[in-house]
């Protein structure tokens, strides 16, 4: 038996079942298979069904060890992120001296109430953080 999976970089690849690791999502009928692409050697996650997992496991596949990234199976909504948005976020993290102050408490109130153009950073070295 052979298993075919699609690598985003190489296209369709063929593997033996023993080269596949897979887990079913307990919340749905979907599942993930984890492979090392035999062409580019990158780690690839492929979506399949819980029934597909049963067949692959019966042929010799093993389970995924550690945490399974089931968030890859979540439905996406809204427009895709743009590279400019990602770069803006990274730039904001670089200029925020204490990113933990951006966290929101459980009531939804911002912990950092002093937000200026530089996100609460101060040029005064003697200032304190409250």
Secondary structure as the mmCIF struct_conf table of DSSP 4:
data_model
#
loop_
_struct_conf.conf_type_id
_struct_conf.id
_struct_conf.beg_label_comp_id
_struct_conf.beg_label_asym_id
_struct_conf.beg_label_seq_id
_struct_conf.end_label_comp_id
_struct_conf.end_label_asym_id
_struct_conf.end_label_seq_id
STRN STRN1 UNK A 2 UNK A 7
TURN_TY1_P TURN_TY1_P1 UNK A 8 UNK A 10
STRN STRN2 UNK A 11 UNK A 16
HELX_RH_3T_P HELX_RH_3T_P1 UNK A 17 UNK A 19
STRN STRN3 UNK A 21 UNK A 24
TURN_TY1_P TURN_TY1_P2 UNK A 26 UNK A 27
BEND BEND1 UNK A 28 UNK A 29
STRN STRN4 UNK A 30 UNK A 36
TURN_TY1_P TURN_TY1_P3 UNK A 38 UNK A 40
STRN STRN5 UNK A 43 UNK A 49
HELX_RH_AL_P HELX_RH_AL_P1 UNK A 50 UNK A 58
TURN_TY1_P TURN_TY1_P4 UNK A 59 UNK A 60
STRN STRN6 UNK A 62 UNK A 62
HELX_LH_PP_P HELX_LH_PP_P1 UNK A 63 UNK A 65
BEND BEND2 UNK A 66 UNK A 66
HELX_RH_3T_P HELX_RH_3T_P2 UNK A 70 UNK A 73
BEND BEND3 UNK A 74 UNK A 74
HELX_LH_PP_P HELX_LH_PP_P2 UNK A 75 UNK A 76
BEND BEND4 UNK A 78 UNK A 78
HELX_LH_PP_P HELX_LH_PP_P3 UNK A 79 UNK A 82
HELX_RH_AL_P HELX_RH_AL_P2 UNK A 83 UNK A 95
TURN_TY1_P TURN_TY1_P5 UNK A 97 UNK A 98
HELX_RH_3T_P HELX_RH_3T_P3 UNK A 99 UNK A 102
STRN STRN7 UNK A 104 UNK A 104
TURN_TY1_P TURN_TY1_P6 UNK A 106 UNK A 107
BEND BEND5 UNK A 108 UNK A 108
STRN STRN8 UNK A 110 UNK A 110
BEND BEND6 UNK A 111 UNK A 111
TURN_TY1_P TURN_TY1_P7 UNK A 117 UNK A 120
BEND BEND7 UNK A 123 UNK A 123
TURN_TY1_P TURN_TY1_P8 UNK A 125 UNK A 126
#
